[in-house]
Amino acid sequence: SRSSSLKDQELILRFLALFFDRGKYTRPMNEFLNKFTSKAIKNGPQFTIECRSIFENTIEAIYAALGEKAFRPERVINAAVFDSVMVGIASRIAKGPKISAEEICINNSKLLGDNRYLELISRATADENNVRERIYLSLKAFGQD
């Protein structure tokens, strides 16, 4: 449906904006995303190609490791889990060493077993400190703090 594809696009945009510009994140999320979008357009097609490649490599690695269970602490996809796990794994892929499916599985389970992380993904998810901390915990979980 149209609304679900818009939601997907927003999730992808959120991931990319936080991957590249998390240090500049301030609320509201929409404004942060708009700024990133303008920057991406200014950066031209090469940047768009880079973004697509980062997204595809990250999502493929996660899907291979976790399948349909990815980003779902419960039944539905959790946007805060999506943005933080994607950033954590994308950063690890970008900097190396190569991450295996098994390592993704183990560290994802640890992260979702961390009470502090669970707190951060369940309320005030756009709050600056909350965004920073959940991404930090994910970077740490996947070996890239």
N, C-alpha and C positions, 0 to 999 in steps of 0.2 A: 504493500500500500504506500501511497505517497507520503503519509506522515512517518511511516517507519523508515523509509529511505532518507527522509530529511534528518531523522534522529540519528541514523547511521552516519550521515555526512557530518553531523555536528560532533559525534564521537571521534571520528577520524580527525577532524579539524582540532578538537580539543587535545588529542594525543600529540599532533604535530606542533601545535602552539606551545604545549608544555615541554615537549622534547627540546625544542629550539630556544624557547624564551622563558622557561620556568622561573628564572631569577627575576624576571620583570613582572611576574604575575601580580595583578591586583584585581579586586572585585570592581564591578560585576564581571562575571565570566564572559557574557556576551560582548562587552566592550573590548576585553582582552582578545577575544577571538576575531573581532572586527579589525583591530589593529594588526594582528598577525596576518590576516587575509590581505590587507592593503600592502603590507611589507612583502608578502609572497608574490603579489601581482607585480610590484615594483622590481622585485628580484628577477622576474622573467622566467621563460620556459625551462631553462636549465635547472632552476630551483624546484620547479614543479615536478620535473623528472626525478630529481633527488628525493623529494618528499614521497613520491609514489613508490620509489624503490625501497626506502626505509620502511614505509608502511607495509609493503608486500612481504619483505623479508621477515619483519617482526611477526606479522599475523600468521605467516606460514609456519614459522618456528613454534609459535604458541599452539596453533591448531594441530600440528603434528604431535605435540606433547600432550595436550589436554583435550583435544577434540571439542565436542559440544559443551563440555563442562567448564570451558574457559570463561573467566570473568563472572562466574555465577556462584557467589557465596550461598545464595538460595536458588530459587527456580529461575529468576529472570536475570538478564545481564545487568550488572551494577556499574553505572558510569564511572564511579570513583575507583572501582577495582580496574575497570578497563583502562582509564587514563594512567593510573599509577603502574600497573603491571606492564602495560605497553611501553611506557617510558623506561622502566627498569630493564626490560629485556632488550629494547632497542639500543640503550646505552651500552649494555654488555656486548651486543653484536657489533656495535660501532667500534668499541675499544678492544674487544677480545679479552681473554682467549675464547675460542669458539665454545658455545654452550650446547650441551647435549639435551635431547628430549627428557632424559632421565633427570638431569639436573634441574630443568624447568619444573618438572613434576614435583620433585622433592622440595624445592625452594618455594614453589607456589603453595604447597600444603603448609609449610612452615609459616609463611606469611599469613595465610588465612586462619592459622591457628594462633596468631599473635593477638591477644586481647586489645592491645593499644591500636593496632591496625584496624581491627574490626570496629572499634569505636570511631575511628577517623573516617571510615567509609559509610557509616550509618547516620551521621548527622552533621549539619552545617558543612556540607561537602564543598561549598564554594569559598569558605573562609580561607584567607591567605595562609595562616599558620597550618591549618588543616591540610591544604593542598601540598604545601612544602613538606610537611612531616610524612604524609602518606607516600609521597614520591621518594623521599629520603629512605623510608623503610623498605620500599621496593628496590631502590638502587642497591641498598645494603644486602637485601635478600638474594639478589641475582649477581652479587659480586662486583658492584660498580659504584661504591660510595666514594 
